[in-house]
Each structure stands twice: as structure tokens, then as C-alpha cells.
Amino acid sequence: MTGESAVSAWRHRTALRWDRIRDQARDLTTSSPARFAILVFSSLVVVFTVLLSLPAAAADGQSTPFADALFTAVSTICVTGLATVNMGEHWSPFGQVIVYIGVNVGALGVLTLASILGMIISKRLGLRAKLIAAGDTNPLRMHGGPVNEGQTVRLGEVGQLLRTVALSTIVIEAGLAVLLYPSLLLGGVNPLTALWEAPYFAAMAFTNTGFSPNANGLEPFASDYFFMTVLMAGVFLGSIGFPVIFTLWRHQWHVRYWSLHTKLTLITTVILFFAGAIVFVTLEYDNPATFGGMDAWDTTFQSLFLSAMTRSGGFSVIEIGDLHGSSLLVGSMLMFVGGGSASTAGGIKVTTLAVLALAVWSEAKGRPSVEAFGRRIPSDVQRVALSVVAWGATIVALSTITIAQITKAPVDEVLFDVVSGFATVGLSTGLTADLPDPAVYVLAATMFMGRVGTVTLAAAVAAASRTQLYSLPVERPIVG
């Protein structure tokens, strides 16, 4: 064999080998996008753990302990906001940039990120990948069945949706940064430092993460209501979800064109926002460590801010550990619900709560179907909602029991931090910073499962769906 023939044969074998790798990657992205999404998220956690473990990432030039680096990586990629170290003091400028990049990558969402990477690998979105990408806007798409196209983004719009995700993230964070910059200057921050802190705070607000670039957090801005209102606006925009932003961008105030998902998300979000504030005022107005020493206006504003942050924002002005036990329980309930589907927020999602509430109301009224705004909600959506709540409650319960057993800490504090981790909120009673390594790993796993999503997690590990060509006899057990 001549030299040219050998080179040609080697090139041919190499091309065949790359074709097989590309085909395998394409099969992975199209046959099981949910598993691919979990693989992508796990890979990102590994990469950012390594980066945060580098001596250059720490302010003291020393390698960060593995448990702290892993926890920070999970909290960053899952846009949670919990930390075992002081985020403003521990990390160097290089480490802060890593965190900033990580939260924006995590904010894209599990399935959206998987769809984008799958599109890069396969050069195009296949039908199944398009269905999964649409599933990020409507859980019905993951379970098949008839779907009213008015309730979701059509397949031909998936590419536009993905562009909207990236564009809306850039535009909203840039707008928030511009609004925050003057307040940082008025707060005594150096102009050059403010050029970094403004986009950092903007990213942490829109991604619902809640990290602060300074050691004192929001304490220097506690009386700057404009600054805090901008943060609340950023948290709200991030928590309603990209599908809602997409709908509002297309139809603006033409409410009759809004999807049922958009209506349920906005209504439930607003109700929980004001209801949470009212409850916090009622429970904390006489607590000298929180709202007891404030006037009426300060109490009202801070209660609204706390209510907004328990929805997944993660920023706090008051010490969460100073809240009454009753307030911690209410905060845990609000955090467990979280924000909108396909958003930077976590939790079981407000649409899940809305569907269950509508189902209970319909059952109380004796109606044969669950209806809202002239639309009927299929029974499979109700089953998904029940499954999400059941899986979420199970994860929270197991994590709470395990961490309480390890730390022997008060259960209300453990429950609050566990729910905060599961719902990717980032608020803490102070317990997380003092956790031993075994409890750190448990809480990191809880954050990962909470961000990936219980439905996605179940879809990834479940066997392929099978068609059942028969039905069993009906028998009704006694319930209730």
C-alpha cells in the first residue's frame, strides 16, 4: 500500500468514526431529550465544580474545599442562591465571573438548554426535539394526548421561542443593570465597581438566584426602595417564565389572545404575592427583630419584598433566622409553590397549584370536568400536577429528615432551608453555611432534583411508554 493510499484509508476510517459519534449524539438528543438534559446539567455541574476549585477562583489563592466548590456549582447552575461560603468575600474576581456565567447558563432551563445543544449537534431540531422544546412551554407536550394549539407554542415557533429566551435574557438583564447603576453610585459604590455590580445584581434578580457580589448583601441598600423595587421587577420577570414573556411580547395587552397557561400564571402569581405580604405583616408586625421596629410604610414595603423573594428571588434584607416559626412555615409554603413553568424560578410551579385548586373547586361544585376561562383542562394535566406535588413533597420530606438527623438542628430551620434548596430560592435561616459535608451533599442533591424538575426527572428514568390495548375491570376504593 502506497503512502497516499494509507493516508486515504486513515482519513476514511476517521470520517466513519466521527459519523458514528455524530449519529450516536443525534440519537441521544432525539430519542431521550429529558435524559440528555440531565446529562447536560450534570456535565455543567462537573465543569463548574472544577473551575471553582481552582486556586485562582478563590480570593485567598487557595483551592476551595470540594464540598464548598460542588455546592456552589450546583447552586449556581441550578440558580438557587444558597451558599456555604460568603459569596462576596470568598471568591476572587475570576470566581465571581464564573458564578455570573453559570447562573445565566442555568437560567436557560433544562429542556431549553438541551434543545439548543441538540440543535448544535444535529444541525437542526428533529420532530421529537421540537416536541420537547414545546414541552418546556407546556407540560402536556411531554405526555402526548390532544393539545389545543392555542394553549402552547406551535412547532414552527420553537426556533422563535429559543431566540426569545436568549434575547429576552440579554435585554431584560441589560435594562435592569442600567436602572440599578445610579442607585449603586448613590450607595457609595465606586463607579468602576458599580459597572460590574450592576449587571451582577441584574443577573441574580432575573435568574432568581439572589447572590450578592459584596460581603454585606443588600444591607447598604435596605432603605433604597427604588433599588429594591427594580430587584423585585427583575425577580418577577424571571419567575413568570419564558412562555409568558413570549405570549406578552406577541399579544401585549390583548388578553383574549393570551393562552390559558399565561392567564393562570399571572393571576396565581399576583394573588400569592399580595397574600404572602399580608400574612407576613400579620405574623411579624410585633417582632422587634424584623418588622416590629419599622413604621407602617417600611413594614408594608419590606413585607412585599419578602413575599416576592420567597417566590424564588433569594434576596433578603432582614435576617431570615429572626422570623417567627409561623412565618418560616408560611415562607416554606410560598417557596414550595415557586414561580411559573419554564422560568428561572423553581418549586412545583404556580400553574400546578392553579390546576389543583381548580380541580378541588370543580369537585366541590360537582362538575364533570375542570374548566377555566372557557377551556377544559384534561385529566392527564391534573395527574401530572398531582405527581409533581407528590414527588416534590417526597423529596423535601426525605431531605429534611436526613439533614435533621445529621445536624440535630431545629426542624423548622431545616425544613425552610431544604424547601429553599428544592425550590431554588436561596433564602436561608443561616443553617446552610454551618452544614457538615454529608448534609451539604444531601442539600446539593435536593437542589439538583428541584431544578431539573420532578416531571423531567421521572421522564428521564422511566421506561419508554407502552400502548395498552386492553382495559381492566373498574372497581372504586373508598377514599377520604
N, C-alpha and C positions, 0 to 999 in steps of 0.2 A: 504494500500500500504506500502510495506516494505521500509526501508531506501535505500537499493540498487536499488529498482525499481524507487523510486523518483529521485535518482541521475541519473539513466539511462535515465529517461524521460526528466530531465533537460538538460542533455547533447545532447539528440536528438533534443530538441527544439532549443538549441543554435546552433547546427550544421545546422539545417534548416534555421535559421535566417541568419547565415553567408553565406550560399549558396545563399539565395535571394539577399543579399547585393552584393556578388561577381558577380551574374548574372546581376544585375542592372548596376554595374560598367562596366562589359564587354559589355552590350548593349550600354551604353553611348559611349564607346571608338570605337565601330564598326559601330553604326548606324549614329553617327554625330561627326566624329573626329574634324571637324572645331569648333563646339561648345565646345567640350571637350578641345580643345587647348586654347580657350578664357577663359574657366573656370580655366584651369591650370595657365595661365598667371595672371588672376585676383587674384587667390589664392596666387601666389607668391608675388604679389604687397602688399597684405594684410600682409603676413608674414614678409616681409622685412620692411614694414612701422612700424610694432610693434617692430621689432628688433632695428631699427634706432631711435625709440622713447625712448628706454631705456637710463637711465642716464649714464650707462657705455659706451654707444656708442659715447657720446659727450666728447670733450676734457675738458670742464669745469665741467663735472659731473652733469650737469643739463639736464632735459628732453628737447629734441628738440621740438619746436612747431610742431603741427600736420601738418600744411601746408608744412613746410620745410621737415619733415620726409616723407610725402606722395610723394612730388615732387621728392625727392632724390631716393626713392624706385622705382618710375615709371621710372625715368631717368636711374637708374641702371639696372633694369630688361629689359628695352627696349633698353639698350646700346646706350643711346642718348648722354649723356655728358653735358647737360645743368644743371646748379645748381643755387639755390637761396642762398647758403652759400659758403664760401671759403672751398673747399674740403680738402685742405692741413692743414687748421688751425682748422676748426670746429670739425672734427671727431677725436676720440681717436684711438689708435691702434686697439682696438676691432671694432670700427666703420669702419675703413679702411679695415679690414679683411672681414667684412660683405659686403662692396661695391665690393671688389675683387671677392668674391664668387658669388655675384649677377650678375656681368657682364659676368662671364663665363657661368652661367646658362642661362642667356638671350641670349648669343651668339649661343646657340644650335639651336635657331629658334623655332617658334611657333609650326609648324607641326612636326618637328623632335622631339621636347621635348614631344609632345603629343603622338607620336608613341612609344617612349621609355617607357613612363609611362603606356601607354596602354598595351605594351608587358609585363611589370612587373605585371600588374593586371590580365591579361588574360592568362599569361604564354606563350603566343605565339601571333604572328601577324596574324590576320584574313585577308581574301582577301580584304575586304574594307579598313582596316587599311593599308595594303600594298599599295593599290592604292593611298591613301592619302599620305603615305610616299614617294611614287614615285612622287606624285603631288608636293612635296616640291622641286623636281628637275625639274619639267616641269609642268606649269600651265594647260596644256592640260589634265592632269590626273584628274583634278577636274571637268572637264566639259564633260568627256566622248568623244565619237567620235573616229574615227580611228586614231591611233598614230603610226608613223614609229618607230619601236623599236630601230633603230639606233640613234634616237634623245633623248633617255632617258635611265634611268637605269631600267633594266628589273626587274620584281617582285622577281625573285630568287636572285637578287643582293641587295635587300633592306637592309637585315641584314648586308651585307658587307658595304653598304653606311653608315649605322648608326655607325658601328665601325670606318669607315674612318673619320666621323665627330669628334668623341671623340679623336681618335688617332692623327688626324691632328692638332686639337686644342692644345693638350699637346705637341706634337713635335715642332710645329711652335713657340708657346709661349716660350718653353724652349730654342730653338735656338736663338730667339730674346733676351731673357734675358742674355744669355751668351755673345752676341755681345754688349749689352748695358752696361754691368757691368764695363769694363775698362774705358769707357767714363765717367761714374759716378764717378769713383775714380779720374780721371784726372780733373773732375769738382769740386773736393774738398769735395765730399760726403764721410762721414765716411764709412769704409769698411763694418761694420755690417749693417749700414743703407742702403748701396747700395745693400746688399743681399736681402733686402725687396723691394727697389725701382726698381731694375732691372726687376723682374717678374711682378711688378705692371705696369710699363710703357709698358712692353711687352704685357700684357693682354689688356691694354687700347688701344694699337695700333691694335692688331689683331681683337679685338672685335669692333673696330671703335668707341670707346666711347670717349676718349680724356680727361678723368680725370687725374689730376696730384697729386701725393702724397705730394708735397711740396707747400708752400704758393705762391711761385713766378712762378710756372709753368715751362715753357721752357725757361724763360729768362736767367738762368745761362748757358744754352747750345745753345744760339742763334748763336754762331759762331762755334759750333762743328758740322761740316757738316756730319761727319760720324754718329754721334748720330742721327741727324735728318734724314739722308738717311735710317738708319735702321728703324726708325719710319715709314717713307714712305713705305718701303718694307712691314712692318707688316700691315699697312693700306691696301695696295694693295692686299695682300694675303687674308685678311679678306673680302675685298669688292668684289672679283671676284666670291665668292660663293663656297660652298662645292661641288656641282655637277661639277664645272670646275676643282677644285682641284682633285676630283675623276677621271675625264677624263684624266687630265695631268699625274696623278700618274700611270694610266693604260697604256696610249699610249705615254706618254712623247712627243717627237718631231715628231711623225708620224701623221702629220697634216691631212692626208687623212682619218684617223680614228676618228678625232675629231667630236663631234656632232655639229649640226648647232647652238645649244644654246651656246656651248663653243666658237665657232668662232665669233658669234655676240657679246658675252660678252667681249671678249678680244679686238676685233677691236674697238668697240664703247668706251670701257674704255680708251684705248690708245689715240684715237682721242680726246676725251673730256679732257684728262689730258693735252696734249700739247696745244690744242686750248684754254683752260682756262688760261694756263700760259701766252700765247701770249696776250690774251685780258687784263689780269691784268697788264702786263708790259706796254701795250699801254695806259691804263687808269690811272696808278699810278706812272709813271716814274717821273712826276713833282710834286708829292705830298710830301712835306718835312716831313710829319708826318708818311709816310710809306716807299716808295721806293726812294723818292727824294734825300735823303742824302746818298744813297749807291752807290758803284761802280758797274760796269757792271756785274761782276761775282756774287756779292751779290744779285743784283736785279734779275738776272736770276734764281738763286737758290731759293730765297725766293718766287718768283712767282710760280715756280714749286711746292714748298712746300705748298703754299696757295691753288693752284689748286687741289693738292692731298687731302688736308684736307677738302675742300668744297665738295668732293665726299662722305663724311661721316666720315672722320677721327676725326675732332673736336679739334685737337691741333692747337695752333696758337702762333706765335712769335710777330707779330705786333698786335696793338690794332685794333680789327675789327671795332670799332666805329669811327676810324680815316679814314677809306676808303671813297672815294668819293661815292656819291649816285649812280652813274652809276656802280661802282664796286660792291656795295651792291646788285644791281639788277642782275648783272651777277652771283654773288655768289649765290643768291637765285635760279636762273635758274639751276645752276650746282647741288645745293643741292636737288632741287626738283626731278631731274633725279636720283641721288643716285648711287648705285652700282649694283651688279649682283643679280639675283634671288637666294633665299635660301642662302643668305650670311649674314654676320653680319652688312652689310650696310642697309640703309633704302631707301626712295624715291620710285618713281614709277618703278625703275629698268632700267638699260641700254638696256635690251632686249626689253622692252616696247617701248622705243624711237626708237630702231632699226627697229622694226616691223612697226611702224607708218611711219617712214621715207621711208622704202621700199614700203609701200602701196602708199604713195604720189608719189614716183618715178614711180611706175608701172602705176598709174592712169595718170600721165603726159605723159607716153610713150604709153598709150592706150592699155596696156597689159591686157588680161582677168584674169590673176592670179598674185599673189605676189610670186616672186621666189628669191632665194638666194643660191649660192653655189650648184647649181644643185638640189635644193629641193624646193618644193612648200609649202608655208605657208598657212594652211587652213583659211577659213573666220572666224571660231569661235575664233581663236587666235587673229585675228585683232579686233574682237568685244570685247574680253577680254581686249586688250590693250587700246581701246577707253574707256572702262568702268573704268579701273584703273585711267587713266588720268582725266576723268570727276569727279569721286569720290574724287580723291586727290585734284583737284583744288577746289572742293566744300568745302571740309574740311578746306583747307588753307584759302579760302575766308571768310568763316563764323568765323573762329577763329581770323583772322586778324581784321575783323570788330568789333567783340566783345571786344577784348583786346584793340583796338584803342579807342573804346568808353569808356571803363573803365579807361584807363590810360591817355587819351588825348595826348599820345606820338606821335612823327612823324611817319607817316605811313610806310616810308621806313625802319625804325628801327624795327617797329612791324612786318612787313612782313618778314624781314630777320630772326628774332628770331622764328616766327611761322613756317616758312619753315624749319628752323634748327630743330625745335622740331618734326614736322611731318616726316621729312626725317631722324630723329635720328642722326643728325650730331653733335651737341654740341657747335658750334660756336655761339657767342653772341656779340651784339653791346654793351652790358652792361645793356640792358634793363631788362633782366630776373631777375637779382639779386635785382632789385628795384620794382618788381611787387607786387601789393597788393594781398591779399589772393584770392579774386574772380578770378583775372586774372591768378594766379598760378594754380588754379583748371582747368581753361579752357585750359591752355597750357599743363597741365598734361594729360588731356583727349586727346588732339591733339597728344601728343607723343605716347600714348597707341594705338590710332587708326592707327597711322603711322607705328608702329612696328608690330602690329597684321596683318596689310595688308588689303587693301581695298577689295581685292578679297575674302580673308578668312572671313572678317567681313561680306561681303554680303552673302557668302555661309552659314554662321552660322545663320543669321537671316531670310534667305529666306525659303519659304516653300519647301517641297520636290518636286523635278522636276516631271512634269506630261508629259505623252506622248500624243501628239496631233495627232489624227487620221484623221485630215482634214486640208486643207489649204484654206485660204481666197483669194478672188479675188485680183489681183495685181493692184495697182494704184500708180503712181510716182508723189510725190510732187516736187515742184520746190525748189532746194537748191542752195546756192551760189549766 
